[in-house]
Amino acid sequence: MKKPSLFSLLRRVHRDEQGAVSLETILIIGAIAIPILIFLIMKAWPRIKDYFNQGMTDLEAGSDAAIQ
């Protein structure tokens, strides 16, 4: 039996299209998600952080009032 060469292995891997649709779908989702994430980090994250910090402050004040 003839041992397959590296060239024939690479040719067979290159011609294999199994999973190409899944890979294309992942790339499209990534191309859509990355700009959205960049926008959220740059514009919305300070508001989200301030909202969370205000909630924590209110919670701490409420727990201090409940203890006394």
DRENDO-1510 file (C-alpha; in Angstrom, 1 decimal, always signed):
<recs>
REC; n; res; u; v; w
REC; 1; MET; +0.0; +0.0; +0.0 .
REC; 2; LYS; +1.3; +3.4; -0.9 .
REC; 3; LYS; +1.8; +5.9; +1.9 .
REC; 4; PRO; -0.1; +9.2; +1.3 .
REC; 5; SER; +2.1; +12.1; +0.7 .
REC; 6; LEU; +1.8; +15.4; +2.5 .
REC; 7; PHE; +0.7; +17.1; -0.8 .
REC; 8; SER; -2.2; +14.7; -1.3 .
REC; 9; LEU; -3.2; +15.1; +2.4 .
REC; 10; LEU; -3.2; +18.9; +2.0 .
REC; 11; ARG; -5.2; +18.7; -1.2 .
REC; 12; ARG; -7.8; +16.4; +0.4 .
REC; 13; VAL; -8.1; +18.7; +3.4 .
REC; 14; HIS; -8.4; +21.8; +1.2 .
REC; 15; ARG; -11.2; +20.2; -0.9 .
REC; 16; ASP; -13.2; +19.1; +2.1 .
REC; 17; GLU; -16.1; +21.5; +2.5 .
REC; 18; GLN; -17.8; +19.8; +5.4 .
REC; 19; GLY; -18.6; +22.4; +8.1 .
REC; 20; ALA; -18.1; +25.4; +5.8 .
REC; 21; VAL; -21.7; +26.6; +6.4 .
REC; 22; SER; -21.1; +26.6; +10.2 .
REC; 23; LEU; -17.9; +28.5; +9.9 .
REC; 24; GLU; -19.5; +31.1; +7.6 .
REC; 25; THR; -22.3; +31.5; +10.0 .
REC; 26; ILE; -20.0; +32.0; +12.9 .
REC; 27; LEU; -18.0; +34.6; +10.9 .
REC; 28; ILE; -21.2; +36.5; +10.0 .
REC; 29; ILE; -22.4; +36.5; +13.6 .
REC; 30; GLY; -18.9; +37.7; +14.8 .
REC; 31; ALA; -19.0; +40.5; +12.2 .
REC; 32; ILE; -22.3; +41.7; +13.5 .
REC; 33; ALA; -21.5; +41.2; +17.2 .
REC; 34; ILE; -18.1; +42.9; +17.4 .
REC; 35; PRO; -19.3; +46.4; +16.4 .
REC; 36; ILE; -22.2; +46.0; +18.8 .
REC; 37; LEU; -19.9; +45.0; +21.7 .
REC; 38; ILE; -17.5; +47.9; +20.9 .
REC; 39; PHE; -20.4; +50.3; +21.0 .
REC; 40; LEU; -21.7; +48.9; +24.3 .
REC; 41; ILE; -18.2; +49.1; +25.9 .
REC; 42; MET; -17.5; +52.6; +24.6 .
REC; 43; LYS; -20.9; +54.3; +25.1 .
REC; 44; ALA; -23.2; +52.3; +27.3 .
REC; 45; TRP; -20.8; +50.8; +29.9 .
REC; 46; PRO; -20.4; +54.0; +31.9 .
REC; 47; ARG; -24.2; +54.3; +32.3 .
REC; 48; ILE; -24.5; +50.6; +33.2 .
REC; 49; LYS; -21.7; +51.0; +35.8 .
REC; 50; ASP; -23.2; +54.1; +37.3 .
REC; 51; TYR; -26.6; +52.4; +37.5 .
REC; 52; PHE; -25.1; +49.4; +39.2 .
REC; 53; ASN; -23.1; +51.5; +41.7 .
REC; 54; GLN; -26.2; +53.6; +42.5 .
REC; 55; GLY; -28.1; +50.3; +43.2 .
REC; 56; MET; -25.4; +49.0; +45.4 .
REC; 57; THR; -25.3; +52.3; +47.4 .
REC; 58; ASP; -29.1; +52.2; +47.8 .
REC; 59; LEU; -28.9; +48.6; +49.0 .
REC; 60; GLU; -26.2; +49.4; +51.5 .
REC; 61; ALA; -28.2; +52.3; +52.8 .
REC; 62; GLY; -31.3; +50.1; +53.1 .
REC; 63; SER; -29.4; +47.4; +55.0 .
REC; 64; ASP; -28.0; +50.0; +57.4 .
REC; 65; ALA; -31.5; +51.4; +58.0 .
REC; 66; ALA; -32.9; +47.8; +58.6 .
REC; 67; ILE; -30.2; +47.0; +61.2 .
REC; 68; GLN; -30.9; +50.1; +63.3 .
</recs>
